[in-house]
Amino acid sequence: MDKQFTLKGKPKRLAVLDYGLFEVHAGPRTIGICGFVVQTDADEVVLIDTGFPQKYADDAEAATAEDDLGSFGRVLSVTAENMPGPQLQTLGLAKSDVTLMIQSHTHIDHVGDMAGYPEAPILISAAERALPRPLYWSGKQAMEWPDRDYRLVHSDMMLGPGFEVLHCPGHAPGQLAFMVDLPQTGWVLLTSDAISRASEIDEKFAGSWDDDQAIFHGDRLMALARERDALVIYGHSPEQWPDLRKAPDWFE
């Protein structure tokens, strides 16, 4: 039986981490790369996603060539300050404060520092963890699974009071999205790449790992957001990203 993880406290605030900017050739469109921190009233720190690998901050051109990422797009700005450690520091936190790491899925712009939290369990979809390697990208240096304590998600689940993990395969085999209930803001839907941008709904999620599942889960996420009058934060929205509140500021 899979080991489970349950938060003790309720979410008290949420921060958006800025992992840099990327230009997708299709469009083209400029997208922000984001992660999230959810802090509970029991002083738990949940980190969702970790952006690009460190090598992209060291030398984006060399890293892009190594991973053959240039066929998809190009890094516009991924600096040392866009790495998870410095982003956490803007919130007064250290990597060692992270009590749970969540992988929404394992594409290259979400999985770069997955191995960087040895004391924290990793919550991830069972479908994603069952893959021989993280999805990453098509490059020659595809990463291996780090030796960590994995907690597997098979379906929608309550991670704790006011924190729901939603299993939404479509963009990726094990795509996760999240509903977080904050004291002042109310419900916040973090779609991750289940809905990367609002226009993807009209585009019928073309190019997803499974278009039909992506459409189904995109529809149900938006229905849930309407039902709860939730603030929706999309995974990579060119329209939303420039004005989106980011660390060191919190949604409370």
C-alpha positions as CSV (number, residue, x, y, z in Angstrom):
1,M,0.0,0.0,0.0
2,D,1.3,3.5,-0.9
3,K,2.3,5.7,2.0
4,Q,0.2,8.7,2.4
5,F,1.0,12.3,3.4
6,T,-1.4,14.6,5.2
7,L,-0.9,18.2,6.2
8,K,-1.6,19.1,9.8
9,G,-2.6,22.7,9.2
10,K,-4.7,24.7,7.0
11,P,-3.3,27.0,4.2
12,K,-2.7,30.5,5.5
13,R,-0.9,32.0,2.6
14,L,0.4,31.2,-0.9
15,A,3.2,32.7,-3.0
16,V,4.0,32.5,-6.7
17,L,7.7,31.8,-7.4
18,D,9.3,33.4,-10.5
19,Y,11.5,30.8,-12.2
20,G,12.1,33.0,-15.3
21,L,10.8,33.6,-18.8
22,F,10.7,31.4,-21.9
23,E,9.6,32.0,-25.5
24,V,7.6,29.2,-27.1
25,H,8.2,29.2,-30.9
26,A,4.5,28.5,-31.5
27,G,2.8,31.9,-31.6
28,P,5.4,32.9,-30.6
29,R,4.4,33.5,-27.0
30,T,6.4,34.6,-24.0
31,I,5.5,32.6,-20.8
32,G,6.5,32.8,-17.2
33,I,7.8,29.7,-15.5
34,C,6.3,29.5,-12.0
35,G,6.3,27.5,-8.9
36,F,4.3,27.9,-5.7
37,V,4.8,27.9,-1.9
38,V,1.9,27.1,0.4
39,Q,2.5,27.8,4.1
40,T,0.0,26.4,6.6
41,D,-0.9,27.6,10.1
42,A,1.1,24.6,11.4
43,D,4.2,26.1,9.9
44,E,4.4,23.5,7.1
45,V,6.0,24.6,3.9
46,V,4.8,23.0,0.7
47,L,6.8,23.7,-2.5
48,I,5.1,23.0,-5.8
49,D,7.5,22.6,-8.7
50,T,11.1,23.8,-9.1
51,G,11.6,25.3,-12.6
52,F,14.5,24.7,-15.0
53,P,17.6,22.9,-13.9
54,Q,20.5,25.0,-12.5
55,K,22.5,24.6,-15.7
56,Y,20.0,27.0,-17.5
57,A,21.0,29.7,-15.1
58,D,24.7,28.9,-15.5
59,D,24.7,28.8,-19.4
60,A,21.3,28.8,-21.0
61,E,22.7,28.5,-24.5
62,A,24.8,25.4,-23.7
63,A,22.0,23.8,-21.7
64,T,19.5,24.4,-24.5
65,A,21.9,22.7,-27.0
66,E,22.5,19.8,-24.6
67,D,18.8,19.1,-24.2
68,D,17.8,20.0,-27.8
69,L,15.3,22.4,-26.4
70,G,15.8,24.9,-29.2
71,S,13.3,23.0,-31.4
72,F,10.5,24.0,-28.9
73,G,11.6,27.5,-27.8
74,R,14.3,29.6,-26.1
75,V,15.1,30.8,-22.7
76,L,14.6,34.6,-22.4
77,S,15.7,35.0,-18.8
78,V,16.6,32.3,-16.3
79,T,19.1,33.7,-13.8
80,A,20.5,32.6,-10.5
81,E,17.8,34.6,-8.8
82,N,15.2,32.5,-10.5
83,M,16.4,29.3,-8.9
84,P,14.2,27.8,-6.0
85,G,16.7,28.6,-3.3
86,P,16.9,32.4,-3.9
87,Q,13.1,32.5,-4.6
88,L,12.4,30.9,-1.2
89,Q,14.8,33.4,0.4
90,T,12.7,36.3,-0.8
91,L,10.0,34.8,1.4
92,G,12.3,34.4,4.4
93,L,12.5,30.7,3.8
94,A,15.3,28.2,3.1
95,K,15.2,25.0,1.1
96,S,15.6,23.1,4.4
97,D,12.2,24.6,5.5
98,V,10.4,22.7,2.8
99,T,8.3,19.9,4.5
100,L,6.7,18.6,1.3
101,M,7.7,18.9,-2.4
102,I,5.0,18.4,-5.0
103,Q,5.7,17.7,-8.7
104,S,2.7,18.8,-10.8
105,H,4.3,16.8,-13.6
106,T,7.9,16.2,-14.8
107,H,8.5,18.4,-17.8
108,I,11.9,20.2,-17.9
109,D,10.5,23.6,-16.7
110,H,9.0,22.1,-13.6
111,V,11.4,19.4,-12.5
112,G,14.8,21.1,-12.4
113,D,15.5,20.9,-8.7
114,M,13.4,17.9,-7.8
115,A,16.4,16.3,-6.1
116,G,17.2,19.3,-4.0
117,Y,15.1,18.5,-0.9
118,P,16.4,15.2,0.6
119,E,14.4,15.6,3.8
120,A,11.1,16.3,2.2
121,P,8.8,13.6,0.7
122,I,7.9,14.1,-3.0
123,L,4.1,14.0,-3.8
124,I,3.6,12.9,-7.4
125,S,1.1,11.1,-9.6
126,A,1.6,7.4,-9.6
127,A,1.2,7.5,-13.4
128,E,4.1,9.9,-13.7
129,R,6.3,8.0,-11.2
130,A,5.8,4.8,-13.1
131,L,7.6,6.2,-16.1
132,P,11.2,4.9,-16.6
133,R,12.4,8.5,-16.2
134,P,10.9,11.9,-15.7
135,L,9.4,13.3,-18.9
136,Y,12.0,16.1,-19.0
137,W,12.6,16.7,-22.7
138,S,14.0,14.9,-25.7
139,G,17.6,15.7,-25.0
140,K,20.5,13.3,-24.5
141,Q,20.8,14.1,-20.8
142,A,17.4,13.1,-19.6
143,M,17.4,13.0,-15.8
144,E,16.9,9.9,-13.6
145,W,14.5,9.6,-10.7
146,P,16.2,10.8,-7.5
147,D,16.3,8.4,-4.6
148,R,13.6,10.0,-2.5
149,D,10.5,9.2,-0.4
150,Y,7.7,9.3,-3.0
151,R,4.1,9.6,-2.0
152,L,1.8,8.7,-4.9
153,V,-1.4,10.2,-6.1
154,H,-3.9,7.9,-7.9
155,S,-6.9,10.2,-8.0
156,D,-8.2,13.5,-6.5
157,M,-7.3,13.7,-2.9
158,M,-7.4,15.9,0.2
159,L,-3.9,16.7,1.2
160,G,-5.2,18.5,4.2
161,P,-8.0,20.8,5.2
162,G,-8.5,23.4,2.5
163,F,-5.9,21.8,0.2
164,E,-7.0,19.5,-2.6
165,V,-4.8,17.8,-5.1
166,L,-6.7,17.2,-8.4
167,H,-5.5,14.4,-10.7
168,C,-5.8,15.8,-14.3
169,P,-4.0,13.7,-16.9
170,G,-4.0,15.2,-20.4
171,H,-1.0,17.6,-20.7
172,A,1.1,14.8,-19.1
173,P,0.2,11.3,-17.9
174,G,0.3,12.4,-14.3
175,Q,-0.6,16.1,-14.4
176,L,-1.8,17.5,-11.1
177,A,-3.7,20.7,-10.3
178,F,-4.5,22.2,-6.9
179,M,-7.3,23.9,-5.0
180,V,-6.2,25.9,-2.0
181,D,-8.5,27.7,0.4
182,L,-7.0,30.9,1.8
183,P,-8.3,32.9,4.8
184,Q,-8.8,36.2,2.9
185,T,-8.6,35.3,-0.8
186,G,-10.8,32.3,-0.6
187,W,-10.3,29.4,-3.1
188,V,-7.4,29.6,-5.5
189,L,-7.2,27.1,-8.4
190,L,-3.6,26.4,-9.5
191,T,-4.1,24.8,-12.8
192,S,-0.5,24.1,-13.5
193,D,-0.3,22.8,-17.1
194,A,-3.7,21.2,-17.0
195,I,-4.6,24.6,-18.4
196,S,-1.5,26.5,-19.3
197,R,-3.5,29.6,-20.5
198,A,-7.2,30.5,-20.9
199,S,-6.9,30.3,-24.7
200,E,-5.9,26.7,-24.5
201,I,-9.5,25.8,-23.7
202,D,-10.7,27.2,-27.1
203,E,-7.8,25.5,-28.8
204,K,-9.0,22.1,-27.5
205,F,-5.6,21.5,-25.8
206,A,-4.0,20.6,-29.2
207,G,-0.7,18.9,-28.9
208,S,-1.3,17.5,-25.4
209,W,-0.1,14.0,-24.4
210,D,-3.8,13.1,-24.5
211,D,-6.1,15.8,-26.0
212,D,-9.4,14.2,-25.0
213,Q,-8.4,13.8,-21.3
214,A,-7.0,17.4,-21.3
215,I,-10.3,18.7,-22.6
216,F,-12.2,16.7,-20.0
217,H,-10.1,17.8,-17.1
218,G,-9.9,21.4,-18.3
219,D,-13.7,21.6,-18.4
220,R,-14.0,20.1,-14.9
221,L,-11.4,22.4,-13.4
222,M,-13.1,25.5,-14.8
223,A,-16.5,24.2,-13.6
224,L,-15.0,23.8,-10.1
225,A,-13.5,27.3,-10.2
226,R,-16.9,28.7,-11.1
227,E,-18.7,26.8,-8.4
228,R,-16.3,28.1,-5.7
229,D,-15.8,31.5,-7.2
230,A,-12.1,30.7,-7.2
231,L,-9.1,32.9,-8.3
232,V,-7.6,31.0,-11.2
233,I,-3.8,31.0,-11.7
234,Y,-2.9,29.4,-15.0
235,G,0.3,27.5,-15.6
236,H,1.9,29.7,-18.3
237,S,-0.4,32.6,-19.2
238,P,1.2,35.3,-21.3
239,E,-1.7,37.6,-20.4
240,Q,-1.7,36.9,-16.6
241,W,2.0,36.6,-15.8
242,P,3.2,40.2,-16.1
243,D,0.8,41.5,-13.5
244,L,0.5,38.4,-11.3
245,R,1.5,38.9,-7.7
246,K,4.8,37.1,-7.0
247,A,7.2,36.5,-4.2
248,P,8.1,38.2,-1.9
249,D,4.3,39.1,-1.8
250,W,1.8,36.6,-0.6
251,F,-1.8,35.8,-1.3
252,E,-3.4,35.4,2.1
